[in-house]
Amino acid sequence: MTNFTELALELIDFEKEHQLNDNEVALGSQLSVERVHDIKSSSSAQATEEETGLLRRFMQSYHG
């Protein structure tokens, strides 16, 4: 079973709640769509502090 990080779970819930996809989150957070997908799937190294900050700022400021 995959061990999801807290950030990955927050991101998955955020996308579901706001009906967004990885492309839209990538654009809003200024990360690559591949990196957003990796963070969500926990398939690579955990998000850096900078990536975490970009994603959390995007989620906090989103007014879709």
PDB file of N, H, CA, C and O in Angstrom:
ATOM      1  N   MET A   1       0.845  -1.184   0.000  1.00  0.00           N
ATOM      2  CA  MET A   1       0.000   0.000   0.000  1.00  0.00           C
ATOM      3  C   MET A   1       0.888   1.243   0.000  1.00  0.00           C
ATOM      4  O   MET A   1       1.918   1.276   0.673  1.00  0.00           O
ATOM      5  N   THR A   2       0.490   2.251  -0.747  1.00  0.00           N
ATOM      6  H   THR A   2      -0.347   2.224  -1.294  1.00  0.00           H
ATOM      7  CA  THR A   2       1.257   3.479  -0.847  1.00  0.00           C
ATOM      8  C   THR A   2       1.112   4.294   0.430  1.00  0.00           C
ATOM      9  O   THR A   2       0.022   4.412   0.988  1.00  0.00           O
ATOM     10  N   ASN A   3       2.214   4.847   0.875  1.00  0.00           N
ATOM     11  H   ASN A   3       3.100   4.752   0.421  1.00  0.00           H
ATOM     12  CA  ASN A   3       2.203   5.686   2.066  1.00  0.00           C
ATOM     13  C   ASN A   3       2.116   7.146   1.627  1.00  0.00           C
ATOM     14  O   ASN A   3       3.132   7.760   1.302  1.00  0.00           O
ATOM     15  N   PHE A   4       0.921   7.694   1.616  1.00  0.00           N
ATOM     16  H   PHE A   4       0.095   7.196   1.880  1.00  0.00           H
ATOM     17  CA  PHE A   4       0.719   9.070   1.166  1.00  0.00           C
ATOM     18  C   PHE A   4       1.167  10.052   2.238  1.00  0.00           C
ATOM     19  O   PHE A   4       0.977   9.822   3.432  1.00  0.00           O
ATOM     20  N   THR A   5       1.763  11.147   1.793  1.00  0.00           N
ATOM     21  H   THR A   5       1.917  11.334   0.823  1.00  0.00           H
ATOM     22  CA  THR A   5       2.164  12.196   2.724  1.00  0.00           C
ATOM     23  C   THR A   5       0.947  13.061   3.053  1.00  0.00           C
ATOM     24  O   THR A   5      -0.074  13.010   2.368  1.00  0.00           O
ATOM     25  N   GLU A   6       1.077  13.842   4.098  1.00  0.00           N
ATOM     26  H   GLU A   6       1.907  13.884   4.654  1.00  0.00           H
ATOM     27  CA  GLU A   6      -0.002  14.760   4.478  1.00  0.00           C
ATOM     28  C   GLU A   6      -0.302  15.726   3.338  1.00  0.00           C
ATOM     29  O   GLU A   6      -1.466  15.994   3.039  1.00  0.00           O
ATOM     30  N   LEU A   7       0.743  16.249   2.700  1.00  0.00           N
ATOM     31  H   LEU A   7       1.688  16.031   2.943  1.00  0.00           H
ATOM     32  CA  LEU A   7       0.559  17.173   1.587  1.00  0.00           C
ATOM     33  C   LEU A   7      -0.165  16.494   0.430  1.00  0.00           C
ATOM     34  O   LEU A   7      -1.050  17.094  -0.180  1.00  0.00           O
ATOM     35  N   ALA A   8       0.194  15.264   0.123  1.00  0.00           N
ATOM     36  H   ALA A   8       0.913  14.776   0.618  1.00  0.00           H
ATOM     37  CA  ALA A   8      -0.460  14.540  -0.970  1.00  0.00           C
ATOM     38  C   ALA A   8      -1.954  14.393  -0.693  1.00  0.00           C
ATOM     39  O   ALA A   8      -2.776  14.606  -1.584  1.00  0.00           O
ATOM     40  N   LEU A   9      -2.301  14.034   0.525  1.00  0.00           N
ATOM     41  H   LEU A   9      -1.633  13.861   1.249  1.00  0.00           H
ATOM     42  CA  LEU A   9      -3.714  13.875   0.876  1.00  0.00           C
ATOM     43  C   LEU A   9      -4.451  15.211   0.823  1.00  0.00           C
ATOM     44  O   LEU A   9      -5.590  15.269   0.360  1.00  0.00           O
ATOM     45  N   GLU A  10      -3.813  16.286   1.294  1.00  0.00           N
ATOM     46  H   GLU A  10      -2.888  16.239   1.671  1.00  0.00           H
ATOM     47  CA  GLU A  10      -4.422  17.622   1.218  1.00  0.00           C
ATOM     48  C   GLU A  10      -4.677  18.006  -0.233  1.00  0.00           C
ATOM     49  O   GLU A  10      -5.735  18.538  -0.569  1.00  0.00           O
ATOM     50  N   LEU A  11      -3.703  17.732  -1.083  1.00  0.00           N
ATOM     51  H   LEU A  11      -2.843  17.300  -0.810  1.00  0.00           H
ATOM     52  CA  LEU A  11      -3.802  18.083  -2.494  1.00  0.00           C
ATOM     53  C   LEU A  11      -4.905  17.288  -3.184  1.00  0.00           C
ATOM     54  O   LEU A  11      -5.671  17.844  -3.971  1.00  0.00           O
ATOM     55  N   ILE A  12      -4.989  16.010  -2.898  1.00  0.00           N
ATOM     56  H   ILE A  12      -4.367  15.558  -2.258  1.00  0.00           H
ATOM     57  CA  ILE A  12      -6.040  15.164  -3.475  1.00  0.00           C
ATOM     58  C   ILE A  12      -7.414  15.669  -3.044  1.00  0.00           C
ATOM     59  O   ILE A  12      -8.316  15.796  -3.872  1.00  0.00           O
ATOM     60  N   ASP A  13      -7.577  15.957  -1.757  1.00  0.00           N
ATOM     61  H   ASP A  13      -6.845  15.854  -1.084  1.00  0.00           H
ATOM     62  CA  ASP A  13      -8.857  16.472  -1.253  1.00  0.00           C
ATOM     63  C   ASP A  13      -9.192  17.827  -1.874  1.00  0.00           C
ATOM     64  O   ASP A  13     -10.342  18.081  -2.230  1.00  0.00           O
ATOM     65  N   PHE A  14      -8.187  18.697  -2.004  1.00  0.00           N
ATOM     66  H   PHE A  14      -7.252  18.490  -1.715  1.00  0.00           H
ATOM     67  CA  PHE A  14      -8.385  20.021  -2.586  1.00  0.00           C
ATOM     68  C   PHE A  14      -8.866  19.902  -4.029  1.00  0.00           C
ATOM     69  O   PHE A  14      -9.805  20.587  -4.433  1.00  0.00           O
ATOM     70  N   GLU A  15      -8.224  19.035  -4.798  1.00  0.00           N
ATOM     71  H   GLU A  15      -7.461  18.478  -4.470  1.00  0.00           H
ATOM     72  CA  GLU A  15      -8.620  18.854  -6.201  1.00  0.00           C
ATOM     73  C   GLU A  15     -10.054  18.330  -6.304  1.00  0.00           C
ATOM     74  O   GLU A  15     -10.822  18.779  -7.155  1.00  0.00           O
ATOM     75  N   LYS A  16     -10.408  17.390  -5.445  1.00  0.00           N
ATOM     76  H   LYS A  16      -9.784  17.025  -4.753  1.00  0.00           H
ATOM     77  CA  LYS A  16     -11.778  16.857  -5.460  1.00  0.00           C
ATOM     78  C   LYS A  16     -12.784  17.944  -5.097  1.00  0.00           C
ATOM     79  O   LYS A  16     -13.804  18.105  -5.768  1.00  0.00           O
ATOM     80  N   GLU A  17     -12.494  18.685  -4.038  1.00  0.00           N
ATOM     81  H   GLU A  17     -11.666  18.554  -3.493  1.00  0.00           H
ATOM     82  CA  GLU A  17     -13.407  19.720  -3.551  1.00  0.00           C
ATOM     83  C   GLU A  17     -13.653  20.803  -4.600  1.00  0.00           C
ATOM     84  O   GLU A  17     -14.775  21.287  -4.746  1.00  0.00           O
ATOM     85  N   HIS A  18     -12.610  21.178  -5.324  1.00  0.00           N
ATOM     86  H   HIS A  18     -11.698  20.785  -5.205  1.00  0.00           H
ATOM     87  CA  HIS A  18     -12.709  22.280  -6.285  1.00  0.00           C
ATOM     88  C   HIS A  18     -12.791  21.808  -7.733  1.00  0.00           C
ATOM     89  O   HIS A  18     -12.751  22.615  -8.661  1.00  0.00           O
ATOM     90  N   GLN A  19     -12.906  20.500  -7.917  1.00  0.00           N
ATOM     91  H   GLN A  19     -12.939  19.844  -7.163  1.00  0.00           H
ATOM     92  CA  GLN A  19     -13.013  19.895  -9.251  1.00  0.00           C
ATOM     93  C   GLN A  19     -11.885  20.369 -10.166  1.00  0.00           C
ATOM     94  O   GLN A  19     -12.124  20.818 -11.288  1.00  0.00           O
ATOM     95  N   LEU A  20     -10.663  20.263  -9.671  1.00  0.00           N
ATOM     96  H   LEU A  20     -10.469  19.899  -8.760  1.00  0.00           H
ATOM     97  CA  LEU A  20      -9.472  20.645 -10.424  1.00  0.00           C
ATOM     98  C   LEU A  20      -8.694  19.396 -10.816  1.00  0.00           C
ATOM     99  O   LEU A  20      -8.854  18.333 -10.216  1.00  0.00           O
ATOM    100  N   ASN A  21      -7.852  19.541 -11.827  1.00  0.00           N
ATOM    101  H   ASN A  21      -7.721  20.405 -12.314  1.00  0.00           H
ATOM    102  CA  ASN A  21      -6.967  18.446 -12.199  1.00  0.00           C
ATOM    103  C   ASN A  21      -5.520  18.874 -11.972  1.00  0.00           C
ATOM    104  O   ASN A  21      -5.248  20.017 -11.606  1.00  0.00           O
ATOM    105  N   ASP A  22      -4.603  17.945 -12.193  1.00  0.00           N
ATOM    106  H   ASP A  22      -4.824  17.016 -12.491  1.00  0.00           H
ATOM    107  CA  ASP A  22      -3.188  18.235 -11.951  1.00  0.00           C
ATOM    108  C   ASP A  22      -2.682  19.389 -12.812  1.00  0.00           C
ATOM    109  O   ASP A  22      -1.848  20.176 -12.363  1.00  0.00           O
ATOM    110  N   ASN A  23      -3.178  19.497 -14.041  1.00  0.00           N
ATOM    111  H   ASN A  23      -3.855  18.858 -14.405  1.00  0.00           H
ATOM    112  CA  ASN A  23      -2.746  20.588 -14.922  1.00  0.00           C
ATOM    113  C   ASN A  23      -3.094  21.946 -14.325  1.00  0.00           C
ATOM    114  O   ASN A  23      -2.274  22.864 -14.343  1.00  0.00           O
ATOM    115  N   GLU A  24      -4.303  22.073 -13.799  1.00  0.00           N
ATOM    116  H   GLU A  24      -4.969  21.327 -13.784  1.00  0.00           H
ATOM    117  CA  GLU A  24      -4.747  23.344 -13.225  1.00  0.00           C
ATOM    118  C   GLU A  24      -3.963  23.686 -11.955  1.00  0.00           C
ATOM    119  O   GLU A  24      -3.614  24.844 -11.726  1.00  0.00           O
ATOM    120  N   VAL A  25      -3.693  22.679 -11.142  1.00  0.00           N
ATOM    121  H   VAL A  25      -3.977  21.738 -11.328  1.00  0.00           H
ATOM    122  CA  VAL A  25      -2.907  22.906  -9.929  1.00  0.00           C
ATOM    123  C   VAL A  25      -1.475  23.288 -10.293  1.00  0.00           C
ATOM    124  O   VAL A  25      -0.888  24.173  -9.672  1.00  0.00           O
ATOM    125  N   ALA A  26      -0.921  22.627 -11.292  1.00  0.00           N
ATOM    126  H   ALA A  26      -1.399  21.908 -11.797  1.00  0.00           H
ATOM    127  CA  ALA A  26       0.440  22.941 -11.731  1.00  0.00           C
ATOM    128  C   ALA A  26       0.532  24.384 -12.207  1.00  0.00           C
ATOM    129  O   ALA A  26       1.462  25.103 -11.843  1.00  0.00           O
ATOM    130  N   LEU A  27      -0.416  24.800 -13.009  1.00  0.00           N
ATOM    131  H   LEU A  27      -1.172  24.215 -13.305  1.00  0.00           H
ATOM    132  CA  LEU A  27      -0.419  26.168 -13.519  1.00  0.00           C
ATOM    133  C   LEU A  27      -0.513  27.175 -12.370  1.00  0.00           C
ATOM    134  O   LEU A  27       0.224  28.160 -12.338  1.00  0.00           O
ATOM    135  N   GLY A  28      -1.413  26.922 -11.441  1.00  0.00           N
ATOM    136  H   GLY A  28      -2.012  26.121 -11.467  1.00  0.00           H
ATOM    137  CA  GLY A  28      -1.611  27.845 -10.328  1.00  0.00           C
ATOM    138  C   GLY A  28      -0.459  27.878  -9.340  1.00  0.00           C
ATOM    139  O   GLY A  28      -0.193  28.913  -8.729  1.00  0.00           O
ATOM    140  N   SER A  29       0.222  26.760  -9.180  1.00  0.00           N
ATOM    141  H   SER A  29       0.005  25.919  -9.676  1.00  0.00           H
ATOM    142  CA  SER A  29       1.309  26.686  -8.200  1.00  0.00           C
ATOM    143  C   SER A  29       2.681  26.922  -8.815  1.00  0.00           C
ATOM    144  O   SER A  29       3.674  27.044  -8.098  1.00  0.00           O
ATOM    145  N   GLN A  30       2.739  26.986 -10.133  1.00  0.00           N
ATOM    146  H   GLN A  30       1.932  26.886 -10.716  1.00  0.00           H
ATOM    147  CA  GLN A  30       3.986  27.185 -10.873  1.00  0.00           C
ATOM    148  C   GLN A  30       4.935  25.996 -10.760  1.00  0.00           C
ATOM    149  O   GLN A  30       6.152  26.153 -10.857  1.00  0.00           O
ATOM    150  N   LEU A  31       4.370  24.808 -10.555  1.00  0.00           N
ATOM    151  H   LEU A  31       3.382  24.681 -10.477  1.00  0.00           H
ATOM    152  CA  LEU A  31       5.141  23.569 -10.598  1.00  0.00           C
ATOM    153  C   LEU A  31       4.801  22.841 -11.888  1.00  0.00           C
ATOM    154  O   LEU A  31       3.799  23.153 -12.532  1.00  0.00           O
ATOM    155  N   SER A  32       5.619  21.884 -12.267  1.00  0.00           N
ATOM    156  H   SER A  32       6.433  21.631 -11.744  1.00  0.00           H
ATOM    157  CA  SER A  32       5.291  21.100 -13.456  1.00  0.00           C
ATOM    158  C   SER A  32       4.179  20.114 -13.110  1.00  0.00           C
ATOM    159  O   SER A  32       4.043  19.686 -11.964  1.00  0.00           O
ATOM    160  N   VAL A  33       3.397  19.767 -14.109  1.00  0.00           N
ATOM    161  H   VAL A  33       3.507  20.114 -15.040  1.00  0.00           H
ATOM    162  CA  VAL A  33       2.319  18.807 -13.883  1.00  0.00           C
ATOM    163  C   VAL A  33       2.898  17.460 -13.456  1.00  0.00           C
ATOM    164  O   VAL A  33       2.290  16.745 -12.660  1.00  0.00           O
ATOM    165  N   GLU A  34       4.059  17.117 -13.979  1.00  0.00           N
ATOM    166  H   GLU A  34       4.553  17.698 -14.626  1.00  0.00           H
ATOM    167  CA  GLU A  34       4.701  15.864 -13.589  1.00  0.00           C
ATOM    168  C   GLU A  34       5.059  15.869 -12.108  1.00  0.00           C
ATOM    169  O   GLU A  34       4.914  14.855 -11.425  1.00  0.00           O
ATOM    170  N   ARG A  35       5.527  17.016 -11.614  1.00  0.00           N
ATOM    171  H   ARG A  35       5.644  17.840 -12.169  1.00  0.00           H
ATOM    172  CA  ARG A  35       5.910  17.108 -10.204  1.00  0.00           C
ATOM    173  C   ARG A  35       4.677  17.064  -9.305  1.00  0.00           C
ATOM    174  O   ARG A  35       4.706  16.431  -8.250  1.00  0.00           O
ATOM    175  N   VAL A  36       3.607  17.722  -9.706  1.00  0.00           N
ATOM    176  H   VAL A  36       3.584  18.237 -10.563  1.00  0.00           H
ATOM    177  CA  VAL A  36       2.359  17.659  -8.936  1.00  0.00           C
ATOM    178  C   VAL A  36       1.890  16.207  -8.856  1.00  0.00           C
ATOM    179  O   VAL A  36       1.504  15.731  -7.788  1.00  0.00           O
ATOM    180  N   HIS A  37       1.926  15.516  -9.977  1.00  0.00           N
ATOM    181  H   HIS A  37       2.240  15.903 -10.844  1.00  0.00           H
ATOM    182  CA  HIS A  37       1.511  14.110  -9.999  1.00  0.00           C
ATOM    183  C   HIS A  37       2.414  13.270  -9.094  1.00  0.00           C
ATOM    184  O   HIS A  37       1.921  12.430  -8.341  1.00  0.00           O
ATOM    185  N   ASP A  38       3.720  13.486  -9.159  1.00  0.00           N
ATOM    186  H   ASP A  38       4.121  14.169  -9.771  1.00  0.00           H
ATOM    187  CA  ASP A  38       4.652  12.741  -8.306  1.00  0.00           C
ATOM    188  C   ASP A  38       4.371  12.979  -6.829  1.00  0.00           C
ATOM    189  O   ASP A  38       4.385  12.041  -6.033  1.00  0.00           O
ATOM    190  N   ILE A  39       4.119  14.221  -6.465  1.00  0.00           N
ATOM    191  H   ILE A  39       4.107  14.984  -7.112  1.00  0.00           H
ATOM    192  CA  ILE A  39       3.843  14.549  -5.064  1.00  0.00           C
ATOM    193  C   ILE A  39       2.565  13.856  -4.606  1.00  0.00           C
ATOM    194  O   ILE A  39       2.510  13.323  -3.498  1.00  0.00           O
ATOM    195  N   LYS A  40       1.545  13.862  -5.450  1.00  0.00           N
ATOM    196  H   LYS A  40       1.590  14.295  -6.350  1.00  0.00           H
ATOM    197  CA  LYS A  40       0.279  13.211  -5.098  1.00  0.00           C
ATOM    198  C   LYS A  40       0.423  11.701  -4.992  1.00  0.00           C
ATOM    199  O   LYS A  40      -0.185  11.083  -4.118  1.00  0.00           O
ATOM    200  N   SER A  41       1.212  11.107  -5.860  1.00  0.00           N
ATOM    201  H   SER A  41       1.705  11.610  -6.570  1.00  0.00           H
ATOM    202  CA  SER A  41       1.322   9.648  -5.877  1.00  0.00           C
ATOM    203  C   SER A  41       2.399   9.136  -4.932  1.00  0.00           C
ATOM    204  O   SER A  41       2.530   7.929  -4.730  1.00  0.00           O
ATOM    205  N   SER A  42       3.165  10.043  -4.358  1.00  0.00           N
ATOM    206  H   SER A  42       3.060  11.024  -4.522  1.00  0.00           H
ATOM    207  CA  SER A  42       4.262   9.679  -3.461  1.00  0.00           C
ATOM    208  C   SER A  42       5.237   8.719  -4.128  1.00  0.00           C
ATOM    209  O   SER A  42       5.832   7.870  -3.464  1.00  0.00           O
ATOM    210  N   SER A  43       5.401   8.855  -5.459  1.00  0.00           N
ATOM    211  H   SER A  43       4.918   9.544  -5.998  1.00  0.00           H
ATOM    212  CA  SER A  43       6.256   7.927  -6.197  1.00  0.00           C
ATOM    213  C   SER A  43       7.713   8.358  -6.235  1.00  0.00           C
ATOM    214  O   SER A  43       8.565   7.602  -6.701  1.00  0.00           O
ATOM    215  N   SER A  44       8.009   9.539  -5.761  1.00  0.00           N
ATOM    216  H   SER A  44       7.317  10.153  -5.382  1.00  0.00           H
ATOM    217  CA  SER A  44       9.398   9.999  -5.748  1.00  0.00           C
ATOM    218  C   SER A  44       9.674  10.676  -4.417  1.00  0.00           C
ATOM    219  O   SER A  44       8.882  10.577  -3.480  1.00  0.00           O
ATOM    220  N   ALA A  45      10.785  11.355  -4.347  1.00  0.00           N
ATOM    221  H   ALA A  45      11.428  11.436  -5.108  1.00  0.00           H
ATOM    222  CA  ALA A  45      11.146  12.049  -3.109  1.00  0.00           C
ATOM    223  C   ALA A  45      10.031  13.001  -2.693  1.00  0.00           C
ATOM    224  O   ALA A  45       9.309  13.537  -3.534  1.00  0.00           O
ATOM    225  N   GLN A  46       9.905  13.200  -1.408  1.00  0.00           N
ATOM    226  H   GLN A  46      10.492  12.765  -0.726  1.00  0.00           H
ATOM    227  CA  GLN A  46       8.874  14.099  -0.900  1.00  0.00           C
ATOM    228  C   GLN A  46       9.079  15.508  -1.440  1.00  0.00           C
ATOM    229  O   GLN A  46      10.161  15.864  -1.906  1.00  0.00           O
ATOM    230  N   ALA A  47       8.033  16.285  -1.368  1.00  0.00           N
ATOM    231  H   ALA A  47       7.154  15.996  -0.989  1.00  0.00           H
ATOM    232  CA  ALA A  47       8.085  17.674  -1.823  1.00  0.00           C
ATOM    233  C   ALA A  47       9.109  18.452  -1.009  1.00  0.00           C
ATOM    234  O   ALA A  47       9.254  18.249   0.197  1.00  0.00           O
ATOM    235  N   THR A  48       9.808  19.335  -1.684  1.00  0.00           N
ATOM    236  H   THR A  48       9.690  19.500  -2.664  1.00  0.00           H
ATOM    237  CA  THR A  48      10.743  20.217  -0.986  1.00  0.00           C
ATOM    238  C   THR A  48       9.947  21.268  -0.217  1.00  0.00           C
ATOM    239  O   THR A  48       8.738  21.405  -0.404  1.00  0.00           O
ATOM    240  N   GLU A  49      10.635  22.004   0.644  1.00  0.00           N
ATOM    241  H   GLU A  49      11.617  21.893   0.796  1.00  0.00           H
ATOM    242  CA  GLU A  49       9.963  23.085   1.371  1.00  0.00           C
ATOM    243  C   GLU A  49       9.410  24.115   0.395  1.00  0.00           C
ATOM    244  O   GLU A  49       8.313  24.637   0.593  1.00  0.00           O
ATOM    245  N   GLU A  50      10.166  24.406  -0.658  1.00  0.00           N
ATOM    246  H   GLU A  50      11.057  23.982  -0.819  1.00  0.00           H
ATOM    247  CA  GLU A  50       9.710  25.380  -1.655  1.00  0.00           C
ATOM    248  C   GLU A  50       8.456  24.879  -2.372  1.00  0.00           C
ATOM    249  O   GLU A  50       7.503  25.637  -2.555  1.00  0.00           O
ATOM    250  N   GLU A  51       8.452  23.615  -2.776  1.00  0.00           N
ATOM    251  H   GLU A  51       9.226  23.000  -2.628  1.00  0.00           H
ATOM    252  CA  GLU A  51       7.284  23.047  -3.455  1.00  0.00           C
ATOM    253  C   GLU A  51       6.075  23.025  -2.531  1.00  0.00           C
ATOM    254  O   GLU A  51       4.959  23.338  -2.947  1.00  0.00           O
ATOM    255  N   THR A  52       6.299  22.659  -1.286  1.00  0.00           N
ATOM    256  H   THR A  52       7.205  22.405  -0.947  1.00  0.00           H
ATOM    257  CA  THR A  52       5.214  22.646  -0.309  1.00  0.00           C
ATOM    258  C   THR A  52       4.630  24.043  -0.152  1.00  0.00           C
ATOM    259  O   THR A  52       3.410  24.209  -0.121  1.00  0.00           O
ATOM    260  N   GLY A  53       5.492  25.043  -0.055  1.00  0.00           N
ATOM    261  H   GLY A  53       6.483  24.908  -0.081  1.00  0.00           H
ATOM    262  CA  GLY A  53       5.038  26.423   0.072  1.00  0.00           C
ATOM    263  C   GLY A  53       4.235  26.874  -1.129  1.00  0.00           C
ATOM    264  O   GLY A  53       3.189  27.505  -0.976  1.00  0.00           O
ATOM    265  N   LEU A  54       4.715  26.558  -2.331  1.00  0.00           N
ATOM    266  H   LEU A  54       5.565  26.046  -2.455  1.00  0.00           H
ATOM    267  CA  LEU A  54       3.997  26.942  -3.549  1.00  0.00           C
ATOM    268  C   LEU A  54       2.614  26.303  -3.592  1.00  0.00           C
ATOM    269  O   LEU A  54       1.633  26.972  -3.914  1.00  0.00           O
ATOM    270  N   LEU A  55       2.529  25.023  -3.272  1.00  0.00           N
ATOM    271  H   LEU A  55       3.326  24.479  -3.010  1.00  0.00           H
ATOM    272  CA  LEU A  55       1.235  24.332  -3.305  1.00  0.00           C
ATOM    273  C   LEU A  55       0.290  24.859  -2.228  1.00  0.00           C
ATOM    274  O   LEU A  55      -0.890  25.085  -2.497  1.00  0.00           O
ATOM    275  N   ARG A  56       0.793  25.053  -1.032  1.00  0.00           N
ATOM    276  H   ARG A  56       1.752  24.869  -0.814  1.00  0.00           H
ATOM    277  CA  ARG A  56      -0.078  25.536   0.053  1.00  0.00           C
ATOM    278  C   ARG A  56      -0.551  26.962  -0.205  1.00  0.00           C
ATOM    279  O   ARG A  56      -1.701  27.292   0.083  1.00  0.00           O
ATOM    280  N   ARG A  57       0.327  27.813  -0.746  1.00  0.00           N
ATOM    281  H   ARG A  57       1.262  27.544  -0.979  1.00  0.00           H
ATOM    282  CA  ARG A  57      -0.093  29.184  -1.085  1.00  0.00           C
ATOM    283  C   ARG A  57      -1.173  29.156  -2.155  1.00  0.00           C
ATOM    284  O   ARG A  57      -2.147  29.906  -2.077  1.00  0.00           O
ATOM    285  N   PHE A  58      -1.008  28.303  -3.144  1.00  0.00           N
ATOM    286  H   PHE A  58      -0.217  27.694  -3.207  1.00  0.00           H
ATOM    287  CA  PHE A  58      -2.027  28.189  -4.184  1.00  0.00           C
ATOM    288  C   PHE A  58      -3.353  27.732  -3.580  1.00  0.00           C
ATOM    289  O   PHE A  58      -4.395  28.320  -3.868  1.00  0.00           O
ATOM    290  N   MET A  59      -3.327  26.700  -2.753  1.00  0.00           N
ATOM    291  H   MET A  59      -2.480  26.223  -2.519  1.00  0.00           H
ATOM    292  CA  MET A  59      -4.569  26.185  -2.172  1.00  0.00           C
ATOM    293  C   MET A  59      -5.237  27.231  -1.285  1.00  0.00           C
ATOM    294  O   MET A  59      -6.464  27.337  -1.281  1.00  0.00           O
ATOM    295  N   GLN A  60      -4.459  28.001  -0.539  1.00  0.00           N
ATOM    296  H   GLN A  60      -3.463  27.914  -0.542  1.00  0.00           H
ATOM    297  CA  GLN A  60      -5.029  29.017   0.349  1.00  0.00           C
ATOM    298  C   GLN A  60      -5.598  30.202  -0.419  1.00  0.00           C
ATOM    299  O   GLN A  60      -6.554  30.832   0.035  1.00  0.00           O
ATOM    300  N   SER A  61      -5.026  30.509  -1.568  1.00  0.00           N
ATOM    301  H   SER A  61      -4.249  29.998  -1.936  1.00  0.00           H
ATOM    302  CA  SER A  61      -5.462  31.695  -2.312  1.00  0.00           C
ATOM    303  C   SER A  61      -6.472  31.377  -3.408  1.00  0.00           C
ATOM    304  O   SER A  61      -6.980  32.292  -4.056  1.00  0.00           O
ATOM    305  N   TYR A  62      -6.773  30.099  -3.629  1.00  0.00           N
ATOM    306  H   TYR A  62      -6.361  29.356  -3.102  1.00  0.00           H
ATOM    307  CA  TYR A  62      -7.666  29.718  -4.726  1.00  0.00           C
ATOM    308  C   TYR A  62      -9.096  30.171  -4.432  1.00  0.00           C
ATOM    309  O   TYR A  62      -9.628  29.923  -3.350  1.00  0.00           O
ATOM    310  N   HIS A  63      -9.704  30.832  -5.403  1.00  0.00           N
ATOM    311  H   HIS A  63      -9.272  31.034  -6.282  1.00  0.00           H
ATOM    312  CA  HIS A  63     -11.091  31.296  -5.261  1.00  0.00           C
ATOM    313  C   HIS A  63     -11.889  30.898  -6.494  1.00  0.00           C
ATOM    314  O   HIS A  63     -12.535  31.737  -7.122  1.00  0.00           O
ATOM    315  N   GLY A  64     -11.841  29.629  -6.835  1.00  0.00           N
ATOM    316  H   GLY A  64     -11.315  28.948  -6.326  1.00  0.00           H
ATOM    317  CA  GLY A  64     -12.484  29.143  -8.052  1.00  0.00           C
ATOM    318  C   GLY A  64     -13.947  29.162  -7.941  1.00  0.00           C
ATOM    319  O   GLY A  64     -14.643  28.783  -8.883  1.00  0.00           O
TER     320      GLY A  64
END
